[in-house]
Structure formats: structure tokens, C-alpha cells
């Protein structure tokens, strides 16, 4: 049985980027795991550890020797391996050298196609310690680091300067040099609590040694849990509960090695500010956790210190002192902004360029207003509310508060509109114009908000496409993919039925950067439907899980080019349900067969079916079945009850199968042939009323 030992690698660095820390740690561990698999080194559990100053991976039960490998290699044909005198040729000698053996050690491999020189041997495995250095180096080199840096006189590059390297296999140091550092067993603890070198005996001691001697908690998840628990305990002492935004908690976890909660407070007069302003000031600017009680914010916060201070009151006072000017600035912005009505700011939108070639923000607002007015019937909105909301929609961008807190655009417009005495429906629409902001975000719920959000996305997509600045590869500087997906989500999830190509045409026609309108509209429609495809196939739709919708199902509907995304969704749901029927496979195959026959045939001879030309009973049976279902078929199509349409068509599988078993479509008689082709065309058109079933998988 192979010997095993734990392996530990730790790279000590300057403070790593907090928002990227967890991603770097996971990628480092994944790279190590991939390298071990490539090197055929079996192992046990892999643990990733990370703090602001280190990336570490602990591999349990790693085999200390690479297993031997059987090597088989085929050389030149035997007729080319020896000359007429029986002496080995250059090709044979070269093959022997390649295999590392004498020519006499080679065997002959006989096959039906001839004989070849053949070598079969065993390559002795290498010691794991000799492979781990390159393996770690490769993993570090492949980390997702957008821009690497150099430091001092070094030529090496990394995301931050590196200072120490630990590499242990069991109790032994691995001989390796990585990023200019020689591996050792010396690590370093907390920058202030334990600045001196700490000797590690073995990988198994890593976590406990740094905790007890270094004042460092290396496990990210454990550190995160400590922060959350301590924050809630401190908030409870302050009379409330901490607001723990997951992203902020992760960032705080990535900023500290030894978390210590610090309770603080601020003047209650700042509670008059909008809730989001206070939260953004505390949370996004200072990485503090706000405290609330029964939904209302308290004049308190919980900070997280990276050390245990001998003077905790000084630490508390310092955090309170830092937050005071930020809150004072926010109050100043609020008081100043509320002195000017949003409606009085509208003219100033002319002074702000929206995008070169597309005019000012005022120009964009005018275009959005025109599109939103068109959308009023589709969303059942009040026209006056939409008109007024559109006029005020982007005016909050000119306020000092949004200038300082750009993430509050829209939300501040809501507060300022209410402060101006505007109806709540208008205030809500101003905020909802930005929804959804990202994948999974909530959608606008009010009719006016839906009209504004849809119109704004249509204008953005049309404008950027008219400029010729379409997304390319992974580059999407204008977030058009997100805009298109938001458009699809609103239309489908809110059940808004619109003619998308018609609206896209209107949006393109409003743009100052004119191009071939029909061409741009076609490109835009394709772009939006492509985003819709990714949405379904990734399982992001509320109605389907990943795997429910296949590429073939989507293409079956796409081939019918529904103008309405909602109609597209309803057809897709029907096709997905149809594929669960027993008859689905045979009918999909039949449709594929019919499509191929019609493609090769001249169906222009006649569109009418003449019953008198039927000479096989299966022709009449299929004709009767199709004729019987047509009235209900048309009624269900009108009501978009596509599931019932396909369910009814699925009942045709017996007459369809019988037809193909007994009827020769391409009959020598021209009239019968034309009549049968017309019958097939009629059958196929019934399916095409919903989707192109011939696209579906039939095996």
C-alpha cells in the first residue's frame, strides 16, 4: 500500500484585494486539485484557507510516490525496421532510443494490417515532492488575476508582493522556489499581535498553530461565522439586530484575520435621512453593519476591528469620529437637493451628454417618453402618470446625493418626488425604471414603472446598436446583455404581450444615429432572442429548471419567429409539455420526414386536397382526423392554448403512423402525388402553428 502524507502550501503576501479574495482562494485550490489529477497523485480531502495576507491549501493523505505507469508504444513497420542484411534501420534505432531500451528489447506487434515494432514497459513513478513545486507554480500562474504587478527589483509578478512560502509534505520541507521565494516551514501570524516568524511542524498543525500562536483564523467560513455572530450579539446589546448584507460580510471577512466587534453610535438627528442613505454611508463606505429594530434604523452600528485593543473605547471613538463627517455630508446633500424640485432640474438634462452620437440625457428622456407612451396600452398604465414619470425619470442624476451615492439613483428620485408632492405612483415609477438592476433582481411591479423600464431598455439597445457598438465576445461595456435579459424578464414574468420587432423598429427610428432600420431591427431581435435562449437553457426562468428546456425545444419555437416574447414563452411551455407525451418522439420523427419530403417536392401543384383521389383507406383516415380537429385547433390558437393544440395533434400519431406505413407519397401518378403532398403540407402546417416539431430530438 502506498505511503501517504499531508501536503501544505501557504503563500504569504501583502494585503490581497478583499472583493477577489474568496475567488482567488477557490481558484488556487482548484488548480492544485487539477494538477494532482494530471500528475496521477491520489489524495484525500482538499481544504482551502485564506486571509488578507495568505493563500493556503491543505491536501490530506497525498501519496508520497507517483504510481508506476505502463507504457505502450508502436514503432515503424517491421518491413522498414531492418535492411536486407537484417541490420536495424535508422528508424528502428531511433524508436529504441525513444523508448530508452536496446533494439533487442523491442517486440513485434501483429495485426490484420501488418506488423510493427512494439514496446511495452513500465515507467517508475516519481516522488511526489519533486512534482509539487511545478504543480503549485502552475496553479498560481493560472489564478484569475486581471492585472499582475511587480515590486522592487524583482521580475516576478503577482496580484500583490509576496513575502514567504511554506511547502510541507508531512514534516518535510519541499525543495521548491516559487515567485522568487524558497519554500520553508516558517509562517507569520497577525501583523501586530504576532509579527515574528512561527515554525510549523506539519500540515496538520497549521490551523491550530496560527490560531494559538499567530492570532489568525485562517478558515474563511469560520471567520465569517464569528463576524456574523459577534455582530448580532453586539447589536442585541445595542437594542436591535444587525443588518448583515452577504456581500459586505464577505468583504469584511476578507479584511480581517482576527475579528473583534466594535459597537458605535451616531447622533439620532441623522435618522431623518432616507434609510438607504444611512445604510449606504455605513455599509458601502465604511463596511459597518447598521442596526435596526422593528424595521427602523437605530443610531448605532457595528464595526469589525482586526485586533484586540487595550483601549477599546478609543477604537470605538475613532470609528464614531470617522462616520460623523460622512453623515454630515449626506445631510448637507439632502437639505440642498430638496430645495430644488425635480421638475426644475429637467432643463439641465440638456447639459449632460448621454452618449456621443445619441445626444443628451434630455434627448434620451424624450425618446423614452415616446416609447413609454406606445407601451401604455400593453401595460394598462395611466397615460398621465407615465408622461409625468418619464419627464422626471432621470432628474435625480443631477442631485448631489446621487453624485456621492450613484448606487442610489432611482431610489433618491423616489424620495425627492415624494418630497416635491408628486403622487406615489410617479415616485415609484422613477425608482422602478432601473429594475431589474442585475440577474435575479426584482422586477417593476407598477404599470408606469414597467412602461419606463421597458422603454428605457429599448432605447438603450437601439441606440448602441445604431452606433455599431454591439457586444463582442466577453466585452459588453454598455451591459446590453443585461439590458436585453431584463427586457425579456419583464415581458415574460409580468405577462406583457407586445410586438417586439415593431417596438424595436420604433426605437431605432427615434435614434439620431440612423442606419438601415430593418437590418438593425433584425439584429436586435436576434440579440434579444439569444439572451432569452441562454436564460431558458441556464434554468433561470421561474417556470423551468435547468434541463427542462433543451436547445432543440427552443429552436423549434424560434423557427416560427413569434413577435411577442410572452407568446414565445407560452409556445415553449407547450412544447416542453408535449415532449413528455408518448407520441412526441414518433410525431417529431414524422414531422422531420414530412419536412424532408416537402423540401424535395414541388408542392406548388395544388394546395387543395381532393378526397376522390384517395385510393388507400389510411389517406381518408388521416384526412378525417385532421378535418375533425381543425375547428377546435383554430379556437385554441386564437386563445393561445398551445398545450391543448399539441395535445390534440398528439392524438394523430396513430393515423400518421398508419399513413406512412401504407401510403407511397411519391406516387408515379402525378395527381395522386400532388394530392398526397398537399395532405402532408396541411398536416405539417398544423404543427407549425405552434412550433417546428421537426427540430426536436427523435432518438
ChimeraX attribute file (.defattr): number of C-alpha atoms within 10 A of each C-alpha:
attribute: neighborCount
match mode: 1-to-1
recipient: residues
	/A:1	4
	/A:2	10
	/A:3	9
	/A:4	18
	/A:5	21
	/A:6	22
	/A:7	29
	/A:8	25
	/A:9	25
	/A:10	24
	/A:11	22
	/A:12	24
	/A:13	19
	/A:14	13
	/A:15	18
	/A:16	21
	/A:17	16
	/A:18	17
	/A:19	16
	/A:20	14
	/A:21	24
	/A:22	22
	/A:23	13
	/A:24	20
	/A:25	21
	/A:26	18
	/A:27	18
	/A:28	25
	/A:29	23
	/A:30	17
	/A:31	21
	/A:32	24
	/A:33	22
	/A:34	14
	/A:35	19
	/A:36	20
	/A:37	12
	/A:38	10
	/A:39	17
	/A:40	17
	/A:41	19
	/A:42	18
	/A:43	19
	/A:44	14
	/A:45	11
	/A:46	18
	/A:47	14
	/A:48	21
	/A:49	21
	/A:50	26
	/A:51	27
	/A:52	20
	/A:53	25
	/A:54	25
	/A:55	25
	/A:56	23
	/A:57	25
	/A:58	26
	/A:59	23
	/A:60	21
	/A:61	18
	/A:62	24
	/A:63	23
	/A:64	22
	/A:65	20
	/A:66	19
	/A:67	18
	/A:68	12
	/A:69	12
	/A:70	10
	/A:71	11
	/A:72	11
	/A:73	12
	/A:74	16
	/A:75	22
	/A:76	16
	/A:77	18
	/A:78	19
	/A:79	13
	/A:80	14
	/A:81	19
	/A:82	16
	/A:83	12
	/A:84	8
	/A:85	6
	/A:86	8
	/A:87	10
	/A:88	17
	/A:89	17
	/A:90	13
	/A:91	15
	/A:92	21
	/A:93	16
	/A:94	15
	/A:95	23
	/A:96	20
	/A:97	12
	/A:98	11
	/A:99	20
	/A:100	11
	/A:101	14
	/A:102	11
	/A:103	17
	/A:104	8
	/A:105	13
	/A:106	19
	/A:107	14
	/A:108	14
	/A:109	15
	/A:110	13
	/A:111	8
	/A:112	5
	/A:113	6
	/A:114	10
	/A:115	16
	/A:116	19
	/A:117	22
	/A:118	21
	/A:119	20
	/A:120	14
	/A:121	15
	/A:122	10
	/A:123	11
	/A:124	12
	/A:125	14
	/A:126	14
	/A:127	14
	/A:128	22
	/A:129	20
	/A:130	14
	/A:131	18
	/A:132	23
	/A:133	18
	/A:134	14
	/A:135	19
	/A:136	22
	/A:137	16
	/A:138	16
	/A:139	18
	/A:140	22
	/A:141	15
	/A:142	11
	/A:143	18
	/A:144	14
	/A:145	14
	/A:146	6
	/A:147	8
	/A:148	12
	/A:149	12
	/A:150	13
	/A:151	12
	/A:152	7
	/A:153	6
	/A:154	10
	/A:155	10
	/A:156	15
	/A:157	16
	/A:158	17
	/A:159	19
	/A:160	17
	/A:161	20
	/A:162	21
	/A:163	16
	/A:164	22
	/A:165	26
	/A:166	23
	/A:167	31
	/A:168	26
	/A:169	25
	/A:170	20
	/A:171	17
	/A:172	16
	/A:173	18
	/A:174	24
	/A:175	14
	/A:176	21
	/A:177	15
	/A:178	18
	/A:179	19
	/A:180	15
	/A:181	14
	/A:182	14
	/A:183	21
	/A:184	21
	/A:185	23
	/A:186	16
	/A:187	23
	/A:188	22
	/A:189	25
	/A:190	21
	/A:191	15
	/A:192	12
	/A:193	16
	/A:194	15
	/A:195	13
	/A:196	15
	/A:197	13
	/A:198	16
	/A:199	16
	/A:200	19
	/A:201	16
	/A:202	20
	/A:203	25
	/A:204	18
	/A:205	10
	/A:206	18
	/A:207	16
	/A:208	14
	/A:209	21
	/A:210	21
	/A:211	16
	/A:212	11
	/A:213	16
	/A:214	24
	/A:215	23
	/A:216	25
	/A:217	26
	/A:218	25
	/A:219	16
	/A:220	21
	/A:221	14
	/A:222	11
	/A:223	21
	/A:224	21
	/A:225	13
	/A:226	17
	/A:227	25
	/A:228	19
	/A:229	13
	/A:230	19
	/A:231	28
	/A:232	20
	/A:233	17
	/A:234	22
	/A:235	27
	/A:236	15
	/A:237	11
	/A:238	21
	/A:239	14
	/A:240	21
	/A:241	24
	/A:242	26
	/A:243	22
	/A:244	18
	/A:245	11
	/A:246	11
	/A:247	11
	/A:248	17
	/A:249	20
	/A:250	21
	/A:251	18
	/A:252	24
	/A:253	30
	/A:254	24
	/A:255	23
	/A:256	25
	/A:257	28
	/A:258	23
	/A:259	23
	/A:260	17
	/A:261	23
	/A:262	21
	/A:263	23
	/A:264	24
	/A:265	20
	/A:266	16
	/A:267	12
	/A:268	11
	/A:269	9
	/A:270	17
	/A:271	17
	/A:272	10
	/A:273	14
	/A:274	15
	/A:275	12
	/A:276	15
	/A:277	22
	/A:278	21
	/A:279	19
	/A:280	17
	/A:281	20
	/A:282	21
	/A:283	22
	/A:284	15
	/A:285	12
	/A:286	14
	/A:287	19
	/A:288	29
	/A:289	28
	/A:290	28
	/A:291	27
	/A:292	20
	/A:293	14
	/A:294	8
	/A:295	9
	/A:296	11
	/A:297	20
	/A:298	21
	/A:299	18
	/A:300	23
	/A:301	29
	/A:302	29
	/A:303	25
	/A:304	22
	/A:305	21
	/A:306	19
	/A:307	18
	/A:308	15
	/A:309	12
	/A:310	8
	/A:311	8
	/A:312	14
	/A:313	13
	/A:314	11
	/A:315	18
	/A:316	18
	/A:317	14
	/A:318	12
	/A:319	22
	/A:320	19
	/A:321	14
	/A:322	11
	/A:323	19
	/A:324	15
	/A:325	11
	/A:326	16
	/A:327	20
	/A:328	12
	/A:329	15
	/A:330	22
	/A:331	21
	/A:332	13
	/A:333	17
	/A:334	21
	/A:335	13
	/A:336	13
	/A:337	18
	/A:338	15
	/A:339	11
	/A:340	13
	/A:341	17
	/A:342	23
	/A:343	15
	/A:344	10
	/A:345	17
	/A:346	19
	/A:347	11
	/A:348	13
	/A:349	19
	/A:350	15
	/A:351	11
	/A:352	14
	/A:353	15
	/A:354	16
	/A:355	13
	/A:356	9
	/A:357	15
	/A:358	18
	/A:359	17
	/A:360	18
	/A:361	22
	/A:362	21
	/A:363	18
	/A:364	24
	/A:365	24
	/A:366	15
	/A:367	21
	/A:368	28
	/A:369	23
	/A:370	17
	/A:371	23
	/A:372	28
	/A:373	21
	/A:374	16
	/A:375	24
	/A:376	21
	/A:377	14
	/A:378	16
	/A:379	21
	/A:380	14
	/A:381	19
	/A:382	14
	/A:383	16
	/A:384	13
	/A:385	20
	/A:386	26
	/A:387	20
	/A:388	19
	/A:389	28
	/A:390	29
	/A:391	19
	/A:392	22
	/A:393	31
	/A:394	23
	/A:395	26
	/A:396	28
	/A:397	20
	/A:398	17
	/A:399	22
	/A:400	17
	/A:401	23
	/A:402	21
	/A:403	14
	/A:404	13
	/A:405	18
	/A:406	12
	/A:407	13
	/A:408	19
	/A:409	22
	/A:410	25
	/A:411	21
	/A:412	25
	/A:413	26
	/A:414	24
	/A:415	19
	/A:416	23
	/A:417	25
	/A:418	16
	/A:419	14
	/A:420	16
	/A:421	10
	/A:422	16
	/A:423	13
	/A:424	14
	/A:425	18
	/A:426	26
	/A:427	28
	/A:428	23
	/A:429	31
	/A:430	32
	/A:431	24
	/A:432	27
	/A:433	26
	/A:434	24
	/A:435	23
	/A:436	20
	/A:437	14
	/A:438	12
	/A:439	12
	/A:440	11
	/A:441	10
	/A:442	13
	/A:443	20
	/A:444	23
	/A:445	14
	/A:446	16
	/A:447	23
	/A:448	33
	/A:449	30
	/A:450	31
	/A:451	31
	/A:452	32
	/A:453	27
	/A:454	27
	/A:455	27
	/A:456	25
	/A:457	22
	/A:458	26
	/A:459	23
	/A:460	23
	/A:461	24
	/A:462	26
	/A:463	24
	/A:464	20
	/A:465	20
	/A:466	24
	/A:467	17
	/A:468	12
	/A:469	14
	/A:470	19
	/A:471	16
	/A:472	8
	/A:473	6
	/A:474	6
	/A:475	9
	/A:476	13
	/A:477	11
	/A:478	14
	/A:479	12
	/A:480	22
	/A:481	19
	/A:482	17
	/A:483	25
	/A:484	23
	/A:485	24
	/A:486	27
	/A:487	24
	/A:488	23
	/A:489	25
	/A:490	23
	/A:491	22
	/A:492	20
	/A:493	14
	/A:494	16
	/A:495	15
	/A:496	19
	/A:497	15
	/A:498	18
	/A:499	14
	/A:500	20
	/A:501	17
	/A:502	13
	/A:503	18
	/A:504	24
	/A:505	20
	/A:506	20
	/A:507	25
	/A:508	28
	/A:509	20
	/A:510	19
	/A:511	22
	/A:512	14
	/A:513	18
	/A:514	14
	/A:515	15
	/A:516	10
	/A:517	17
	/A:518	14
	/A:519	10
	/A:520	19
	/A:521	24
	/A:522	13
	/A:523	14
	/A:524	24
	/A:525	17
	/A:526	14
	/A:527	19
	/A:528	21
	/A:529	20
	/A:530	15
	/A:531	20
	/A:532	25
	/A:533	18
	/A:534	14
	/A:535	17
	/A:536	23
	/A:537	19
	/A:538	16
	/A:539	15
	/A:540	16
	/A:541	18
	/A:542	10
	/A:543	11
	/A:544	15
	/A:545	13
	/A:546	13
	/A:547	11
	/A:548	15
	/A:549	19
	/A:550	17
	/A:551	15
	/A:552	15
	/A:553	24
	/A:554	26
	/A:555	18
	/A:556	22
	/A:557	26
	/A:558	19
	/A:559	13
	/A:560	15
	/A:561	15
	/A:562	18
	/A:563	15
	/A:564	19
	/A:565	25
	/A:566	23
	/A:567	22
	/A:568	22
	/A:569	23
	/A:570	19
	/A:571	27
	/A:572	24
	/A:573	20
	/A:574	23
	/A:575	26
	/A:576	18
	/A:577	16
	/A:578	22
	/A:579	17
	/A:580	10
	/A:581	12
	/A:582	11
	/A:583	17
	/A:584	23
	/A:585	20
	/A:586	17
	/A:587	24
	/A:588	23
	/A:589	18
	/A:590	20
	/A:591	23
	/A:592	19
	/A:593	14
	/A:594	19
	/A:595	18
	/A:596	12
	/A:597	17
	/A:598	15
	/A:599	10
	/A:600	8
	/A:601	14
	/A:602	13
	/A:603	18
	/A:604	9
	/A:605	14
	/A:606	13
	/A:607	14
	/A:608	11
	/A:609	17
	/A:610	15
	/A:611	11
	/A:612	9
	/A:613	14
	/A:614	15
	/A:615	11
	/A:616	12
	/A:617	13
	/A:618	19
	/A:619	21
	/A:620	17
	/A:621	16
	/A:622	22
	/A:623	20
	/A:624	12
	/A:625	15
	/A:626	20
	/A:627	11
	/A:628	11
	/A:629	15
	/A:630	14
	/A:631	10
	/A:632	13
	/A:633	21
	/A:634	14
	/A:635	12
	/A:636	15
	/A:637	15
	/A:638	10
	/A:639	8
	/A:640	16
	/A:641	16
	/A:642	25
	/A:643	21
	/A:644	16
	/A:645	24
	/A:646	26
	/A:647	17
	/A:648	16
	/A:649	21
	/A:650	20
	/A:651	14
	/A:652	18
	/A:653	20
	/A:654	14
	/A:655	19
	/A:656	23
	/A:657	15
	/A:658	15
	/A:659	19
	/A:660	15
	/A:661	10
	/A:662	12
	/A:663	15
	/A:664	13
	/A:665	18
	/A:666	14
	/A:667	14
	/A:668	9
	/A:669	8
	/A:670	11
	/A:671	14
	/A:672	20
	/A:673	20
	/A:674	24
	/A:675	24
	/A:676	23
	/A:677	26
	/A:678	22
	/A:679	21
	/A:680	21
	/A:681	17
	/A:682	17
	/A:683	19
	/A:684	20
	/A:685	13
	/A:686	18
	/A:687	19
	/A:688	17
	/A:689	17
	/A:690	26
	/A:691	28
	/A:692	26
	/A:693	30
	/A:694	24
	/A:695	19
	/A:696	24
	/A:697	16
	/A:698	14
	/A:699	7
